Amino acid sequence: MRVTPRVWIGLVVFVGYALLVLAVQSSTGIPYTEWGASAGDLFIGAVLSLVIATIVLVPLISWLGWWRPVLHERERSRHRWPIIAPILLAVIAIVGLFSADWGAVSGAFLFAALGLCLVGFTEEAVTRGVLLVALRTRFAEVWVWLISSTLFALMHLLNVVLGQPVPGTLAQVAAAFGTGTVLYILRRTTGSLIPAMILHALWDFNLFVLGNGTPGPAAGLIQALYLPVIVLALISVAWVIRGADERITPGLQPDGLQHRESRTA
């Protein structure tokens, strides 16, 4: 790695990303609650900031030389069954899409909503990518999960600045912690961040599409099944953490891989 991972670097990238997205979204003058009003509002209010963030993140991670640890675990979780939670979340999202009122979704809005899928790349690359790599230089894996998931959730507090009511934002923060745990489990069980990026994009795309028209009755499954999936994730995350040996020792990664911390007898 060109730059040795440090906790402060991960925090700077995290805060910088959050402030960049907030600055761009605030400058558009489109409140968070009106993003779904039209394709133009969705693109200018949300997608534009993600495009700019992507343009910044790709060369930044390349310059750091962190792509390998950002995108890949050294070893997958020994316990694979917790992947049930991410699979169920994906099923819920797909059911939601089948029950969406597609007649109320214009081609332009669909294009803008697909652009919103960039959130899967940007937020995962920052929180369960760069930040996670940085945290692994200092903390045990249980703290890596807890801190990265908590910061991912707290990042959604910025939506208050964009006009979202406080009660709804607090509920979103709580949900984001649970969803973040599901995505962390997916990274650990597959050994790659890419499936988490895809699931994150799918989930957000599903939510915005369902906000149009009158969805079918099956859309209620999202609310009914989401909480049980999150509870399952919060219970099963202990198994993907158990035995994890992803700790990075600064100065001992000549090939960009994560090396086991040296132990003394």
N, C-alpha and C positions, 0 to 999 in steps of 0.2 A: 504494500500500500504506500502511495506517495506521501500521505500524511498519516502519522500515527493516531489511531482513534483515541479520543479523550472525551470524558463526559461533557465538558464545557462546549466542545465542538457540536455535539449532538443537540445540546440545549440551544445554542446560537442558531443552528439551522432550523430547529423547531419554531423558535420565537420569530425568526426572520420570515419563515414561510407564513406563519399566522398573520403577521403584521402586513406582509405584502398582499396577501389575499384580502385582508380587511381593507387596506388602503384602496385597492382597485375597486372592490365591491362598493365601498362607501362613496367613491368618486362618481359612480354611475347615477346616484340619486334614486335608484330603484330599491324600495324597501324589500326585505327578505320575504315578507308576506305576499308580495306581488310578483315574485319571480315566475309563478305559474300562470299569470294572467295572459301572457302571449308568448309566442316563440321569440320575439325580439327582446322582451323583458328577461326571459330566461337566459338567452345568450349573452346579452350585455350585463345583466345583473350577476350571473353566476359563472357561465362558461368562459367568458373572457378572462377572468382572473385565473382560472385553471390553465388556460393556454399560456398565459404569461408565466405562471409558476412552473409549468413544464419546461418552458424555454430556459428558465433559470436553473432548475434542478438538474437537468440532464448534464450540462457541462460542469456544474458544481460537483456532482458525485463522481464524474469522470476525472476531474482535477484531483479530488481527494484520493481517487484510486480505490474506492470502496465498493464497487459494483458487486464483486464476488460475495463478500459477507452480507451486503445489503439484500441480495436476491436469494442467497442459499445458506442453509444450515450446514454445518460440517457433518452432523449426524441427525437423522430423523429421530423423533421420539420413539422410545422403545415400546410404548403403548400406542397402538394405532386406533383402538376403538373410539377414543374421544372425537374422532372425525365425524361421528354421527351428528354432533351439533351443527357443524358447518353444512353438512349434507342436508339436514332438515331445514336450515335457513334458506338454502338454495331452492329447495322444493317449495317452500312457502312463497318465495319471490316468483317462481315460475307459475305457480297457481294464481298468484296475483295478476300476472301479465295475461293469463288466459281469461281472467274474469274482468279485465279492463274494458272500458267503453271506448273501443278503438275508433268508433264513428265520430267521437268528439276530439280525436287527436289529429290535428292537421299535419301535413307532410313537413311543414316548416318547424312545427313544435317537436315532431319526432326527431328531426335532424338536430335541433338544439338539445333535446334530452339525451341523444346519443353523445353529443359533445360533453354533456355533464358527466359521462362515464370516466372522463379524465380524472375525476375525484378519486377513483380507485387507484390510479397510478400515483398521483401526487401525495395524497394523505398516507397511503401505505408506504411509499418510498421514504417519507419523512418520519412517521411515527414507528412503524414496525420494520423500518429499514435503517436509516441513518441513526435515529435516536436509539434504537435497540442495539445496534453495533456499539455505539458510544457507551451505553449503560453497561454492557457486558465487560467493559474494561475495569469496572469498579464494584459491581454488585453481583450477588448470587442471582440465579435465574428467577426465583420467586419475586425478587424485587424488580427485575427487568420487566416481567409481565405486569406487575402492579403499577409501576411508575409509568411505563409507556401507555398502558390502557387508561390510567387516570389522566395523563396529560392529553391524550387523544379526546377523552370525554370533555375535559375542561376547555379545550379549544372551541367547543361549540357554544360556550358562554358568549363568545364574540357576536353571536347572532342577535343578542340584545341590542348591541350598538347599531345593527342593521335594521332594527324595527320589530323584531319578534318579541311578543309579550314574555315577561319573566316566567310565569308558570309553565308555559309551553317550552321555553328554553331549558328550564330545570329538568323537565321530563325528558327532553332530548339528550341532555347531558347524562342522565342515568341510563338511558337506552344505549347511548354511544359507548359507555363503559362495558355494557354487556355484549354489544356487537363487536367491540374491540377485542374482547376476550375470545369470542368465536373466531375472529380472524387470526389472533395469535395462535390458537389451537390448530388452525388450518396450516399456518406456516410450519409449526413444529411437526405435525403429523405427515405432511407431504415433503418437508425438507426444502420448500421453496416459498418465496413471497409472492410469486406470480399467481397462484390460485387464489390467494387472499385479495390481490388486486382485482381479479376478475369477479369474485363474489361481492366485493365492496361496490364495484361499478354496477353489477346486476341489481343489488339491493336498492341503491339510490335511484337507479333508472326506474325500477318497479314503483317506488314510492311517488315519483313525480308523474309517471303515466297514470297511476291510479287517482291522482288529484284532478283528472279531467272527466267531465261528464258524470254518469251514474254507473259505477262498477256493478258487476253481478254479485249475487249472494256469496259466492265463493270467496270474495275479497275479505269477508269477515274472518276467514281462517287466519289471516295475517295477525289480527289482534288476538284471536283465541289461542293461537299456537306459538306466537312470538315469545311470550313470557316463559312457558315451559322449556323452550329451546335455550333461553338465556340461563335459566336455573340449571339445566343440564350442563351447560358450558362452565358455569361457575363452580360446579361440583367436579366435573371431569378434568378441569385445567390442572388440578394437582397431579394427575397421572402423566401429563405431558411435560410437567416441570420435573417430576421425580427422575433422578438419574441424568438430567441434562448436563452436558459438559461442553458448553459453548463459550465458556469464559475466554476472553481475549487478554493476553498479557502483552501490553505495549512493548514494542521493540523486538518481538519474537515472531513476526509474520513476514518473512522475506518473500513469500510467494502469494501473499494476499489472503491466505487461508487463516482460519481461527485455530490457534494452537492451545493445547491443554496447558493449564497453569502448572508450573513445576511444583512438585511437592517434596518435602523433606521427610525422611523417616523419623 
